[in-house]
Amino acid sequence: MTKGTQSFGKRTSKSHVTCRRCGRRTWHIQKKRCSSCGYGQTSGKMRRFGWGYKALRRRTQGTGRMRYMKTLPRRAKNGFREGTSAPARSRSS
């Protein structure tokens, strides 16, 4: 392939745009499917394969904000209490 006229015809065709679910530029316009996370299929599960274990590591649990998950250990330790104040602690002299 040369760098001239033949290459210029390929510049206008955009096959992939940004995916709504994963945010990567992997949503295929014609197929209506994301090649990274699998969004657009009938299943609601994220696309993942064992042969791409490094890719799983990049987007697995713990790489984002974890708004819900990061408070779970503390709440579980206290028995998931809600709407109450902490029990009074006795003072040692």
N, C-alpha and C positions, 0 to 999 in steps of 0.2 A: 504494500500500500504506500502510495506517495503522500507527500505532505500538502499537495496542491488541490486541484479541482475535485478529485475524487473524495477527498476528506471533507470538503465543505458541505456536501449533501447530507452528511451524518450529524451535523451540528444542530439542526432544527428539531430532530425527533427526540422528545422527552418520553422515555418509557417509564421512568420511576419518579414519583414525587413523595412528599413527606407523609408518613403513616400517622394516622390519628392515635393509635394505641402506643406504639413504641417511640415515635418521634424521629425515627431514622428515615432517610430518603430511599426507602425500599418498597413503597407501595406501587405496584404495577397498575398502570391506568387501564389497560385493556383487559387484563386478567382479573382486576378488582381484588387483588390479594397482595398481602405484604410478604416479601421473601424473607424477612428477618424474623418477625414474630408470628406469622401465619394468620394475621387478622384478615377477615373476609371469608374464611372457611365456615363450614357449618358448626364446627366445634368451637367452644369458647376457651379452649386451652391454648397456652403459649406454645409456639413451635420450638421443640428442643430435641436434639439428637446426641447420642453418646459420643459420636465421632467429633462433635464440636464442643468438647468440654471446656475449652478455653473461652469460647463465646458465651457459654452459660455462666462462667465465672464473672464475666464483665457486666452481666445484667441480672444477677441473681439477687435474692433477698439480702438486704444489708448494704446494697450499693446506692440506695436512694435515701429519702428522708426517714422512712419507717415511722410515720406519724403515729400509727396505732401500736405497732409491735414494740417500740422502744420503751413503752411504759408498762408492758405486760408483766415482767418479772417483779417489779415493785408492787403492782396491784395484786398479783397472785400471792405474794408473801403476806399481804395484809388481808387475805380472804375475800378480795373483790368487794370490799365494803363501799357503799355510796351514800351520800347525803348525811353522814354522821361525822362527828369529830373523833379524833383519836382518843382511846381510853386513857384516863388519868394515870400518870406514873407516880409511884410513891417516892418521896424524897428520903434519901439516906443521910443520916446525921454524921 
